[in-house]
Amino acid sequence: MSLFNILDIAGSGMMAQNVRLNTTASNVANANSVSSSSGDTYRAREPVFAARLEEFATHQHGPHGAGISKELEALGGVSVAGIVESNKPLIQEYAPDHPMANEEGYIFKPNVNVVEEMANMISASRSYQANVEVADAAKNLAKQTLRLGK
């Protein structure tokens, strides 16, 4: 695997964790919103990740590229397959004096658990940092390889 592939994989991980952080931030920002109907209420969102795996021929073996056999190298990473809404039930609260209350006196709050969202934010931040460290290690390896030629 080349150093550029390592950088691509680490970059895809950073992009995925960036989407996760943004989704979590949106959930936290809307955690206290209120609505008068369940259809208008904000629902927690979560990103769905998918593994990226592609195989391609890297080079041929044999004299002068005669092509006896081909090596396959796996190029991986992660992609964001989509963002889905949580199917947890919304919070329905009886508050007849609230200006957003419906005819029965209920208001609806999002199904966002702020404690879970903060744990997601910490996890995404640490995963992002791990990918940064992988990219830095690959960069340092490339620098050291170039120094060998001096």
C-alpha positions as CSV (number, residue, x, y, z in Angstrom):
1,M,0.0,0.0,0.0
2,S,1.4,3.4,-1.0
3,L,1.6,6.3,1.4
4,F,-0.9,8.2,-0.8
5,N,-3.4,5.4,-0.2
6,I,-2.9,5.7,3.5
7,L,-3.5,9.5,3.2
8,D,-6.7,8.8,1.2
9,I,-8.0,6.4,3.8
10,A,-7.2,8.7,6.7
11,G,-8.8,11.6,4.8
12,S,-12.0,9.6,4.2
13,G,-12.1,8.8,8.0
14,M,-11.7,12.5,8.8
15,M,-14.5,13.5,6.4
16,A,-16.8,10.8,7.9
17,Q,-16.1,12.0,11.4
18,N,-16.7,15.6,10.4
19,V,-20.2,14.6,9.1
20,R,-20.7,12.8,12.5
21,L,-19.7,15.9,14.4
22,N,-22.0,18.1,12.4
23,T,-24.9,15.8,12.8
24,T,-24.4,15.6,16.5
25,A,-24.1,19.4,16.7
26,S,-27.4,19.7,14.9
27,N,-29.0,17.3,17.3
28,V,-27.8,19.1,20.3
29,A,-28.8,22.5,18.9
30,N,-32.4,21.2,18.3
31,A,-32.7,19.3,21.6
32,N,-34.9,21.8,23.3
33,S,-37.1,22.8,20.4
34,V,-40.8,22.4,20.8
35,S,-43.6,21.9,18.4
36,S,-47.4,21.4,18.5
37,S,-47.5,18.3,16.3
38,S,-45.4,15.1,16.0
39,G,-45.0,15.7,12.3
40,D,-43.3,19.1,12.8
41,T,-41.0,17.9,15.6
42,Y,-37.3,17.6,15.0
43,R,-36.0,14.0,15.1
44,A,-32.5,13.0,16.0
45,R,-30.3,12.2,13.0
46,E,-27.4,9.8,12.7
47,P,-25.0,9.2,9.9
48,V,-24.6,5.8,8.3
49,F,-21.1,4.8,7.3
50,A,-20.1,2.2,4.7
51,A,-16.7,0.6,4.1
52,R,-15.1,1.5,0.8
53,L,-13.1,-1.3,-0.7
54,E,-11.8,-1.4,-4.2
55,E,-9.3,-3.7,-5.8
56,F,-7.1,-2.7,-8.6
57,A,-4.0,-4.1,-10.4
58,T,-0.9,-2.3,-9.2
59,H,1.9,-3.8,-11.3
60,Q,2.8,-6.8,-13.4
61,H,5.6,-9.3,-12.6
62,G,7.9,-10.7,-15.1
63,P,10.7,-9.5,-17.4
64,H,10.0,-6.1,-19.0
65,G,6.4,-6.1,-17.9
66,A,5.7,-9.5,-19.6
67,G,2.8,-9.9,-17.2
68,I,3.1,-13.3,-15.6
69,S,0.9,-12.4,-12.7
70,K,-0.8,-9.2,-11.3
71,E,-0.7,-8.1,-7.7
72,L,-3.9,-6.7,-6.3
73,E,-3.9,-4.0,-3.8
74,A,-6.9,-3.1,-1.7
75,L,-7.8,0.5,-1.4
76,G,-10.1,1.1,1.5
77,G,-11.7,3.9,3.5
78,V,-15.1,4.9,4.6
79,S,-17.9,6.8,3.0
80,V,-21.1,8.3,4.3
81,A,-23.9,6.2,2.9
82,G,-26.6,8.6,4.3
83,I,-28.1,10.3,7.3
84,V,-31.2,8.7,8.9
85,E,-33.7,9.9,11.4
86,S,-34.0,8.1,14.7
87,N,-37.1,6.0,15.2
88,K,-37.1,6.5,19.0
89,P,-40.5,7.9,20.2
90,L,-40.8,11.7,20.5
91,I,-41.3,13.2,24.0
92,Q,-44.9,14.2,24.5
93,E,-45.5,16.5,27.4
94,Y,-48.7,17.9,28.8
95,A,-48.3,21.7,29.0
96,P,-51.7,23.4,28.4
97,D,-50.3,26.9,29.1
98,H,-47.5,26.6,26.6
99,P,-48.1,28.8,23.5
100,M,-47.1,25.9,21.2
101,A,-49.6,23.4,22.9
102,N,-52.0,21.6,20.6
103,E,-55.8,21.4,21.2
104,E,-55.3,18.7,23.8
105,G,-52.7,20.7,25.6
106,Y,-49.6,18.7,24.5
107,I,-46.3,19.8,23.2
108,F,-43.8,17.6,21.4
109,K,-40.1,17.6,22.0
110,P,-37.3,15.9,20.0
111,N,-36.1,12.4,20.7
112,V,-32.6,13.7,21.4
113,N,-30.7,12.5,24.4
114,V,-28.1,15.2,25.1
115,V,-25.9,12.9,27.2
116,E,-25.7,10.4,24.3
117,E,-25.0,13.1,21.9
118,M,-22.1,14.5,24.0
119,A,-20.7,10.9,24.1
120,N,-21.0,10.7,20.3
121,M,-19.3,14.1,20.0
122,I,-16.3,13.0,22.2
123,S,-16.1,9.7,20.3
124,A,-16.2,11.4,16.9
125,S,-13.6,13.9,18.0
126,R,-11.2,11.2,19.2
127,S,-11.7,9.2,15.9
128,Y,-11.0,12.3,13.9
129,Q,-7.8,12.9,15.9
130,A,-6.7,9.2,15.4
131,N,-7.1,9.7,11.6
132,V,-5.0,13.0,11.8
133,E,-2.3,11.0,13.6
134,V,-2.3,8.3,10.9
135,A,-2.0,11.0,8.2
136,D,0.9,12.7,10.2
137,A,2.7,9.3,10.5
138,A,2.4,8.7,6.8
139,K,3.7,12.2,6.1
140,N,6.7,11.6,8.4
141,L,7.4,8.3,6.7
142,A,7.4,9.9,3.3
143,K,9.8,12.6,4.6
144,Q,12.1,10.0,6.0
145,T,12.0,8.0,2.7
146,L,13.0,11.2,0.8
147,R,15.9,11.8,3.2
148,L,17.3,8.3,2.4
149,G,18.1,9.5,-1.1
150,K,20.5,12.2,0.1
